[in-house]
């Protein structure tokens, strides 16, 4: 795909935009409009139906046969594409490193987005509304980062770009953790969202460049699905630990995950100039 980082960054920005706007709309409906909390789910069902219809229209012709015809394999490549992507080097190295990277990344994103309000209320002693706005700032940072840095990433290459974004996000996370000021924390987590934002689409582009074409659907599909489970595992883990030790455990968990996914990312093969 031409301009893949820019296009994917723009598309993924709409995810962040939805995460920014939806809580504001839902809160306004409930607190200002006096509507029952479940009214918001009617809107989500309607949006899901629209998404289903548009997705069917857009991808109706993208069948498995069309993909296989476009990416035929030689006799040496016979067998399950998924097994090849997961168990045959060098493709398996890329698939598993990307999957584990996305597992940690999605865990960071959802854990921060889900627990930041509770942290700001209980640990930073912020008002409920102001604390809610820090979550909005985080998701807005992700949205803006995916659009803006989507144009920066291809200029320096995906491998180097994420290798730079991660230490910056880690520095902001340490600032968020170690400086016990509400407004410092609010600004730090918003900027952290800015540098975290482009990582998911950039990782998808890098995985596409490193895997052979016939493994794109199976390898990237597995990595994205496996990575998505991080959005369930790590927020739950933070909540379980917080039951015993308090919500402040969010900070060391996020710091540890940032360090781990940086190491995983550095373990990926170098993306050659031609591919970048």
DRENPAGU-775019 format. One record per residue (C-alpha): residue number from 1; residue in one letter; x, y, z. Coordinates in steps of 0.5 Angstrom, whole numbers, plus 500, padded with zeros to 3 digits. Example, Ala and Ser with C-alpha at 12.3 -4.5 7.8 and 13.67 -1.06 7.14 Angstrom:
<nodes>
{node 1, a, {525, 491, 516}}
{node 2, s, {527, 498, 514}}
</nodes>
This chain:
<nodes>
{node 1, x, {500, 500, 500}}
{node 2, x, {503, 507, 498}}
{node 3, x, {504, 512, 504}}
{node 4, x, {502, 506, 509}}
{node 5, x, {504, 509, 515}}
{node 6, x, {500, 516, 514}}
{node 7, x, {494, 512, 511}}
{node 8, x, {494, 507, 517}}
{node 9, x, {495, 513, 522}}
{node 10, x, {489, 516, 520}}
{node 11, x, {485, 510, 520}}
{node 12, x, {487, 508, 527}}
{node 13, x, {486, 516, 529}}
{node 14, x, {479, 515, 529}}
{node 15, x, {479, 509, 534}}
{node 16, x, {483, 514, 539}}
{node 17, x, {477, 520, 537}}
{node 18, x, {472, 515, 538}}
{node 19, x, {475, 513, 545}}
{node 20, x, {476, 521, 546}}
{node 21, x, {469, 523, 544}}
{node 22, x, {464, 517, 547}}
{node 23, x, {466, 518, 554}}
{node 24, x, {464, 525, 554}}
{node 25, x, {457, 524, 550}}
{node 26, x, {455, 518, 555}}
{node 27, x, {457, 522, 561}}
{node 28, x, {453, 528, 558}}
{node 29, x, {447, 524, 557}}
{node 30, x, {447, 521, 564}}
{node 31, x, {449, 527, 568}}
{node 32, x, {446, 533, 564}}
{node 33, x, {440, 529, 560}}
{node 34, x, {438, 525, 566}}
{node 35, x, {438, 519, 561}}
{node 36, x, {439, 512, 564}}
{node 37, x, {446, 509, 563}}
{node 38, x, {444, 504, 559}}
{node 39, x, {441, 509, 553}}
{node 40, x, {448, 509, 551}}
{node 41, x, {448, 502, 549}}
{node 42, x, {443, 503, 544}}
{node 43, x, {447, 508, 540}}
{node 44, x, {453, 503, 540}}
{node 45, x, {448, 498, 537}}
{node 46, x, {446, 503, 532}}
{node 47, x, {453, 505, 530}}
{node 48, x, {455, 497, 530}}
{node 49, x, {450, 496, 525}}
{node 50, x, {452, 502, 521}}
{node 51, x, {460, 499, 521}}
{node 52, x, {457, 492, 519}}
{node 53, x, {454, 494, 513}}
{node 54, x, {459, 499, 511}}
{node 55, x, {465, 493, 512}}
{node 56, x, {460, 488, 508}}
{node 57, x, {460, 493, 503}}
{node 58, x, {467, 495, 503}}
{node 59, x, {470, 488, 503}}
{node 60, x, {465, 483, 500}}
{node 61, x, {469, 481, 494}}
{node 62, x, {475, 480, 498}}
{node 63, x, {475, 473, 499}}
{node 64, x, {480, 467, 501}}
{node 65, x, {480, 465, 493}}
{node 66, x, {482, 472, 491}}
{node 67, x, {487, 472, 496}}
{node 68, x, {490, 465, 494}}
{node 69, x, {490, 467, 487}}
{node 70, x, {494, 474, 488}}
{node 71, x, {499, 470, 492}}
{node 72, x, {500, 463, 490}}
{node 73, x, {505, 459, 493}}
{node 74, x, {510, 454, 491}}
{node 75, x, {511, 447, 492}}
{node 76, x, {516, 449, 498}}
{node 77, x, {511, 453, 501}}
{node 78, x, {505, 448, 502}}
{node 79, x, {501, 447, 508}}
{node 80, x, {498, 451, 513}}
{node 81, x, {500, 459, 512}}
{node 82, x, {498, 460, 520}}
{node 83, x, {503, 454, 522}}
{node 84, x, {508, 457, 517}}
{node 85, x, {508, 464, 520}}
{node 86, x, {508, 461, 527}}
{node 87, x, {513, 455, 527}}
{node 88, x, {518, 456, 521}}
{node 89, x, {523, 461, 521}}
{node 90, x, {525, 466, 520}}
{node 91, x, {517, 468, 519}}
{node 92, x, {516, 465, 526}}
{node 93, x, {521, 470, 529}}
{node 94, x, {517, 476, 526}}
{node 95, x, {510, 473, 528}}
{node 96, x, {512, 472, 535}}
{node 97, x, {516, 478, 537}}
{node 98, x, {510, 483, 533}}
{node 99, x, {505, 479, 537}}
{node 100, x, {508, 480, 544}}
{node 101, x, {510, 487, 542}}
{node 102, x, {502, 488, 541}}
{node 103, x, {500, 484, 547}}
{node 104, x, {504, 489, 551}}
{node 105, x, {503, 495, 547}}
{node 106, x, {495, 494, 548}}
{node 107, x, {496, 492, 555}}
{node 108, x, {499, 499, 556}}
{node 109, x, {494, 503, 552}}
{node 110, x, {488, 500, 555}}
{node 111, x, {490, 500, 562}}
{node 112, x, {492, 507, 562}}
{node 113, x, {486, 509, 559}}
{node 114, x, {482, 505, 564}}
{node 115, x, {485, 506, 570}}
{node 116, x, {488, 513, 569}}
{node 117, x, {481, 516, 572}}
{node 118, x, {481, 512, 578}}
{node 119, x, {489, 514, 579}}
{node 120, x, {488, 521, 579}}
{node 121, x, {482, 521, 584}}
{node 122, x, {485, 517, 589}}
{node 123, x, {493, 518, 588}}
{node 124, x, {493, 525, 586}}
{node 125, x, {486, 527, 589}}
{node 126, x, {483, 530, 583}}
{node 127, x, {476, 532, 582}}
{node 128, x, {472, 527, 579}}
{node 129, x, {471, 532, 573}}
{node 130, x, {478, 534, 572}}
{node 131, x, {480, 527, 573}}
{node 132, x, {476, 525, 567}}
{node 133, x, {479, 530, 563}}
{node 134, x, {486, 527, 564}}
{node 135, x, {483, 520, 560}}
{node 136, x, {480, 525, 555}}
{node 137, x, {487, 528, 554}}
{node 138, x, {490, 521, 554}}
{node 139, x, {486, 519, 548}}
{node 140, x, {486, 525, 545}}
{node 141, x, {494, 525, 545}}
{node 142, x, {493, 518, 542}}
{node 143, x, {489, 521, 536}}
{node 144, x, {493, 527, 535}}
{node 145, x, {500, 522, 535}}
{node 146, x, {497, 517, 530}}
{node 147, x, {496, 523, 525}}
{node 148, x, {502, 527, 526}}
{node 149, x, {507, 522, 527}}
{node 150, x, {504, 518, 522}}
{node 151, x, {508, 523, 517}}
{node 152, x, {514, 522, 521}}
{node 153, x, {515, 515, 522}}
{node 154, x, {516, 513, 514}}
{node 155, x, {521, 519, 514}}
{node 156, x, {526, 515, 519}}
{node 157, x, {523, 508, 518}}
{node 158, x, {519, 504, 523}}
{node 159, x, {524, 500, 527}}
{node 160, x, {528, 507, 529}}
{node 161, x, {521, 511, 530}}
{node 162, x, {519, 506, 535}}
{node 163, x, {525, 505, 538}}
{node 164, x, {525, 513, 539}}
{node 165, x, {518, 513, 541}}
{node 166, x, {518, 508, 547}}
{node 167, x, {524, 511, 551}}
{node 168, x, {520, 518, 550}}
{node 169, x, {514, 515, 553}}
{node 170, x, {518, 511, 558}}
{node 171, x, {521, 518, 560}}
{node 172, x, {514, 521, 561}}
{node 173, x, {511, 515, 564}}
{node 174, x, {516, 516, 570}}
{node 175, x, {515, 524, 570}}
{node 176, x, {507, 522, 571}}
{node 177, x, {509, 517, 576}}
{node 178, x, {515, 520, 580}}
{node 179, x, {512, 528, 580}}
{node 180, x, {506, 528, 585}}
{node 181, x, {503, 534, 582}}
{node 182, x, {496, 533, 579}}
{node 183, x, {497, 538, 573}}
{node 184, x, {504, 535, 571}}
{node 185, x, {501, 528, 571}}
{node 186, x, {495, 530, 566}}
{node 187, x, {500, 533, 562}}
{node 188, x, {505, 528, 562}}
{node 189, x, {500, 522, 560}}
{node 190, x, {497, 526, 555}}
{node 191, x, {504, 527, 552}}
{node 192, x, {505, 520, 553}}
{node 193, x, {499, 518, 549}}
{node 194, x, {502, 522, 543}}
{node 195, x, {508, 518, 543}}
{node 196, x, {504, 511, 544}}
{node 197, x, {499, 513, 539}}
{node 198, x, {503, 511, 532}}
{node 199, x, {506, 505, 535}}
{node 200, x, {500, 500, 533}}
{node 201, x, {500, 502, 526}}
{node 202, x, {507, 503, 525}}
{node 203, x, {508, 495, 528}}
{node 204, x, {503, 493, 523}}
{node 205, x, {507, 496, 517}}
{node 206, x, {513, 493, 520}}
{node 207, x, {510, 486, 520}}
{node 208, x, {508, 487, 513}}
{node 209, x, {515, 489, 511}}
{node 210, x, {518, 483, 514}}
{node 211, x, {513, 478, 513}}
{node 212, x, {513, 475, 506}}
{node 213, x, {506, 477, 502}}
{node 214, x, {503, 470, 503}}
{node 215, x, {503, 470, 510}}
{node 216, x, {501, 477, 511}}
{node 217, x, {493, 475, 513}}
{node 218, x, {495, 469, 517}}
{node 219, x, {501, 472, 521}}
{node 220, x, {499, 479, 522}}
{node 221, x, {492, 477, 523}}
{node 222, x, {495, 472, 529}}
{node 223, x, {499, 478, 531}}
{node 224, x, {494, 483, 532}}
{node 225, x, {489, 478, 535}}
{node 226, x, {494, 475, 540}}
{node 227, x, {496, 483, 541}}
{node 228, x, {489, 485, 543}}
{node 229, x, {488, 480, 548}}
{node 230, x, {493, 485, 552}}
{node 231, x, {487, 489, 553}}
{node 232, x, {484, 484, 557}}
{node 233, x, {489, 481, 561}}
{node 234, x, {493, 487, 563}}
{node 235, x, {487, 492, 566}}
{node 236, x, {485, 486, 569}}
{node 237, x, {491, 484, 572}}
{node 238, x, {492, 492, 575}}
{node 239, x, {485, 491, 578}}
{node 240, x, {487, 485, 581}}
{node 241, x, {493, 487, 584}}
{node 242, x, {490, 494, 586}}
{node 243, x, {485, 490, 590}}
{node 244, x, {491, 489, 595}}
{node 245, x, {496, 494, 594}}
{node 246, x, {492, 500, 591}}
{node 247, x, {491, 503, 584}}
{node 248, x, {498, 506, 585}}
{node 249, x, {501, 499, 582}}
{node 250, x, {499, 502, 575}}
{node 251, x, {505, 506, 575}}
{node 252, x, {510, 500, 576}}
{node 253, x, {506, 495, 571}}
{node 254, x, {506, 500, 565}}
{node 255, x, {514, 502, 566}}
{node 256, x, {515, 495, 566}}
{node 257, x, {511, 493, 560}}
{node 258, x, {514, 499, 556}}
{node 259, x, {521, 496, 558}}
{node 260, x, {519, 489, 556}}
{node 261, x, {516, 491, 549}}
{node 262, x, {522, 496, 547}}
{node 263, x, {526, 490, 548}}
{node 264, x, {522, 486, 544}}
{node 265, x, {522, 491, 539}}
{node 266, x, {529, 491, 538}}
{node 267, x, {529, 484, 537}}
{node 268, x, {526, 484, 530}}
{node 269, x, {530, 484, 524}}
{node 270, x, {533, 490, 521}}
{node 271, x, {528, 493, 516}}
{node 272, x, {532, 494, 510}}
{node 273, x, {532, 501, 506}}
{node 274, x, {528, 498, 500}}
{node 275, x, {523, 495, 504}}
{node 276, x, {523, 502, 509}}
</nodes>
